[in-house]
Amino acid sequence: MRLSPSSYLDHLRADCEAMGRPPGDLGAAVAGCPGWDVAELIRHTGLIHRWVTTMVSQHAEERLSRRELPEPPERGTLVEWFRQGAGELCDTLEGAGTDSPVWNWTPHEPRTTAFWYRRMAQETAVHRWDAEAAAGSPPPIDPELAVDGIAEMFEVHLPLLAGRGGVDLGGSLHVHATDADGEWTLRPDGQVPSVETGHAKGDAAVRGPASALLLALWGRGTVDQLEVCGEAAIFTRWRDQVAL
């Protein structure tokens, strides 16, 4: 079940606030985004925020190019630039409501602002974790939001892999959150696995806190918090093949 619009906004505002006061050194390496430091992570997230703000405010019917946006400033004013853009994003989404028309890339999701409430909350949550992980031990993503993030991964992002050569897990994979209501099973089905919700058996199973599951599925280093049963190579293939 998806979160309410107000819940997405609350999570988005909280994670924007956390990213807007990054701990530690802006030059610290971001393990979840190889080759990036915290400054580059903030630039990326801030540009995504401004890109979505522009599309929502213009009711864009087609994708707008991010190359048309002004370049982020240098490090001295980067954090303030991020804060300003994050505030504008939250205010723009709230002002637009959930039913305003705006482009998104999925053929099966309504092209309304509701898509971007969810996408921006999820994008920012993972990158907030990335920024705080670069400085030490980051707080986990809220379980309710993390479960929704796993569902979004399977509903919105997994189909994109069909156009990138597909993914072959070599068997079925059951994903089970232990601190929130969320279970899924991925089964071989053409270019990308099909996804079933609810309890089922798989050739492999991975279970653990929803935040650790979401982050591990996105390729972050939280595998040590998870229990992997059965054919563990299936889960390894996911992490090797799925670059979302």
TITI-297359 format. One record per residue (C-alpha): residue in one letter; x, y, z; residue number from 1. Coordinates in steps of 0.2 Angstrom, whole numbers. Layout:
N
A  X  Y  Z  NUM
...
REM end
This chain:
244
M  0  0  0  1
R  7  17  -5  2
L  9  31  8  3
S  -2  46  9  4
P  3  61  0  5
S  6  70  16  6
S  17  56  22  7
Y  28  57  7  8
L  30  75  9  9
D  34  73  28  10
H  48  61  23  11
L  54  71  9  12
R  55  87  20  13
A  64  78  34  14
D  77  70  22  15
C  80  86  13  16
E  83  94  30  17
A  96  81  34  18
M  105  82  17  19
G  105  101  20  20
R  116  99  35  21
P  128  86  29  22
P  139  79  42  23
G  158  78  40  24
D  168  82  24  25
L  160  87  7  26
G  175  78  0  27
A  171  61  8  28
A  169  47  -4  29
V  151  40  -6  30
A  152  21  -6  31
G  134  19  -14  32
C  139  30  -29  33
P  157  25  -34  34
G  167  40  -40  35
W  157  53  -31  36
D  160  63  -15  37
V  147  70  -4  38
A  148  87  -14  39
E  144  78  -30  40
L  130  68  -22  41
I  122  85  -16  42
R  124  92  -34  43
H  115  77  -41  44
T  101  77  -29  45
G  99  96  -30  46
L  98  95  -49  47
I  85  81  -48  48
H  75  92  -36  49
R  76  107  -48  50
W  72  97  -63  51
V  56  90  -55  52
T  51  107  -48  53
T  52  114  -66  54
M  42  100  -74  55
V  28  101  -60  56
S  27  120  -61  57
Q  26  119  -80  58
H  14  104  -81  59
A  27  97  -93  60
E  19  84  -105  61
E  36  78  -111  62
R  53  76  -102  63
L  63  91  -100  64
S  82  90  -102  65
R  92  93  -86  66
R  105  100  -97  67
E  95  116  -98  68
L  96  119  -79  69
P  109  131  -72  70
E  124  123  -66  71
P  126  120  -47  72
P  137  133  -38  73
E  154  129  -31  74
R  156  121  -14  75
G  156  137  -4  76
T  137  140  -8  77
L  132  122  -13  78
V  123  117  3  79
E  113  133  4  80
W  109  130  -15  81
F  103  113  -11  82
R  92  119  4  83
Q  84  132  -7  84
G  80  120  -21  85
A  73  107  -9  86
G  62  119  -1  87
E  55  124  -18  88
L  52  106  -23  89
C  42  102  -7  90
D  32  118  -9  91
T  29  116  -27  92
L  23  98  -25  93
E  12  103  -10  94
G  4  117  -20  95
A  1  106  -36  96
G  -8  92  -26  97
T  -7  75  -33  98
D  -18  76  -48  99
S  -9  89  -59  100
P  -3  83  -76  101
V  15  80  -78  102
W  27  69  -87  103
N  35  53  -80  104
W  44  39  -89  105
T  32  24  -85  106
P  19  18  -97  107
H  8  10  -83  108
E  8  25  -70  109
P  -4  40  -72  110
R  6  55  -78  111
T  2  66  -63  112
T  11  73  -48  113
A  7  58  -37  114
F  21  49  -46  115
W  34  63  -41  116
Y  28  64  -23  117
R  33  45  -21  118
R  49  46  -33  119
M  56  61  -24  120
A  53  54  -7  121
Q  62  38  -12  122
E  76  46  -21  123
T  80  58  -7  124
A  79  45  6  125
V  92  34  -2  126
H  104  49  -5  127
R  101  56  12  128
W  107  39  18  129
D  122  39  6  130
A  127  56  13  131
E  126  51  31  132
A  135  35  27  133
A  150  44  20  134
A  152  52  38  135
G  149  36  49  136
S  134  27  54  137
P  118  33  46  138
P  101  32  53  139
P  91  19  44  140
I  77  24  32  141
D  60  23  40  142
P  53  5  38  143
E  36  11  31  144
L  45  22  18  145
A  58  8  15  146
V  44  -5  11  147
D  36  7  -1  148
G  53  10  -9  149
I  55  -9  -12  150
A  38  -9  -20  151
E  42  6  -31  152
M  58  -3  -36  153
F  49  -18  -42  154
E  34  -8  -50  155
V  43  6  -58  156
H  61  2  -60  157
L  62  -16  -63  158
P  53  -15  -80  159
L  66  -3  -87  160
L  79  -17  -86  161
A  70  -26  -101  162
G  77  -12  -112  163
R  95  -14  -105  164
G  97  -32  -109  165
G  86  -39  -95  166
V  91  -48  -80  167
D  93  -67  -77  168
L  93  -72  -58  169
G  94  -90  -62  170
G  80  -94  -50  171
S  67  -86  -39  172
L  70  -74  -25  173
H  59  -71  -10  174
V  61  -54  -2  175
H  54  -52  16  176
A  54  -37  27  177
T  55  -41  45  178
D  50  -25  53  179
A  36  -19  41  180
D  22  -28  31  181
G  31  -32  15  182
E  35  -48  5  183
W  38  -51  -13  184
T  44  -65  -24  185
L  53  -63  -41  186
R  52  -77  -53  187
P  60  -79  -70  188
D  49  -73  -84  189
G  57  -67  -100  190
Q  68  -52  -100  191
V  64  -47  -82  192
P  57  -57  -67  193
S  39  -56  -63  194
V  34  -50  -46  195
E  21  -58  -34  196
T  17  -50  -18  197
G  14  -59  -2  198
H  21  -75  7  199
A  28  -88  -5  200
K  43  -99  -7  201
G  58  -95  -18  202
D  74  -104  -23  203
A  83  -91  -12  204
A  76  -79  1  205
V  83  -63  8  206
R  75  -56  24  207
G  79  -42  36  208
P  74  -24  41  209
A  66  -15  27  210
S  79  -1  26  211
A  93  -14  25  212
L  83  -23  11  213
L  80  -8  1  214
L  98  -2  2  215
A  105  -19  -2  216
L  93  -20  -17  217
W  100  -3  -23  218
G  117  -10  -21  219
R  122  -2  -5  220
G  133  -11  8  221
T  120  -17  20  222
V  120  -35  16  223
D  128  -40  33  224
Q  111  -35  41  225
L  102  -47  31  226
E  98  -66  32  227
V  100  -75  15  228
C  94  -93  13  229
G  94  -106  0  230
E  103  -102  -16  231
A  113  -87  -11  232
A  120  -84  -28  233
I  103  -79  -34  234
F  103  -63  -23  235
T  122  -60  -28  236
R  116  -60  -46  237
W  103  -47  -42  238
R  116  -36  -35  239
D  128  -39  -49  240
Q  116  -37  -63  241
V  104  -24  -57  242
A  110  -6  -59  243
L  96  5  -57  244
REM end
